[in-house]
Amino acid sequence: MRYSKEHKSETRARIVATAAPLFRKFGFSAVSVDKLMNAANLTRGGFYAHFESKEALIEELLSRDAGLVRMLGEREGKARQSLNADALRILSDYLDADNLEEIVEGCPLATMPVDASRSSHRLRSAYGNRFHKLIEQLRRGLGKSKRDEEKAIAVAVLAVGGVLFARASASNKEAVKIEEACYKQISRLLGDS
């Protein structure tokens, strides 16, 4: 049976939409193609009509602008002076313990670094490319000097690491402390430009 291009596109989107939360929740290795396709109510064979491998699907997920990368990317066309103010507002929301579950649901940078670090060079590169895009978005509000690059890297690490460690905390009180400490340092770095 031949399917229309529209049907194929919708099925591919369904696989990706089903895979993203499964990979964030359980990790790359714990989600088999069978488990994924069962969750999407599709057949295992249908997976390979859209992706050459599970690694190809993960690479596609990591290449999408999601989470913090998407949030910062929405600042396009703004004057450089307002970029840091926008970034601070976005990062404040990103590091708000009340938003932790929402952020975790939508940001592969904060939910997939351990999986990416244990994966193939191909997937580490895909994750690294997203992280580099985050750094470049932060740098737009700073400048082009080596010091500006270092600030952008530090802000990215503090933001993603803050969410990662807050998520791993045993208590909400500890999560709040971690996120507040990270945001305080981010404010210093972005305010000192």
Secondary structure as the mmCIF struct_conf table of DSSP 4:
data_model
#
loop_
_struct_conf.conf_type_id
_struct_conf.id
_struct_conf.beg_label_comp_id
_struct_conf.beg_label_asym_id
_struct_conf.beg_label_seq_id
_struct_conf.end_label_comp_id
_struct_conf.end_label_asym_id
_struct_conf.end_label_seq_id
HELX_RH_AL_P HELX_RH_AL_P1 LYS A 5 PHE A 26
TURN_TY1_P TURN_TY1_P1 PHE A 28 ALA A 30
HELX_RH_AL_P HELX_RH_AL_P2 VAL A 33 ALA A 39
TURN_TY1_P TURN_TY1_P2 ALA A 40 ASN A 41
HELX_RH_AL_P HELX_RH_AL_P3 ARG A 44 PHE A 47
TURN_TY1_P TURN_TY1_P3 TYR A 48 HIS A 50
BEND BEND1 GLU A 52 SER A 53
HELX_RH_AL_P HELX_RH_AL_P4 LYS A 54 SER A 63
BEND BEND2 ARG A 64 ARG A 64
HELX_RH_AL_P HELX_RH_AL_P5 GLY A 67 GLY A 73
TURN_TY1_P TURN_TY1_P4 GLU A 74 GLY A 77
HELX_RH_AL_P HELX_RH_AL_P6 ARG A 80 TYR A 94
TURN_TY1_P TURN_TY1_P5 LEU A 95 LEU A 95
HELX_RH_3T_P HELX_RH_3T_P1 ALA A 97 ASN A 99
HELX_RH_AL_P HELX_RH_AL_P7 LEU A 100 GLY A 106
HELX_RH_AL_P HELX_RH_AL_P8 PRO A 108 THR A 111
BEND BEND3 MET A 112 MET A 112
HELX_RH_AL_P HELX_RH_AL_P9 PRO A 113 SER A 117
TURN_TY1_P TURN_TY1_P6 ARG A 118 ARG A 118
BEND BEND4 SER A 119 SER A 119
HELX_RH_AL_P HELX_RH_AL_P10 HIS A 121 ARG A 139
TURN_TY1_P TURN_TY1_P7 ARG A 140 LEU A 142
BEND BEND5 LYS A 144 SER A 145
HELX_RH_AL_P HELX_RH_AL_P11 LYS A 146 ALA A 168
BEND BEND6 ALA A 170 SER A 171
HELX_RH_AL_P HELX_RH_AL_P12 ASN A 172 GLY A 191
#
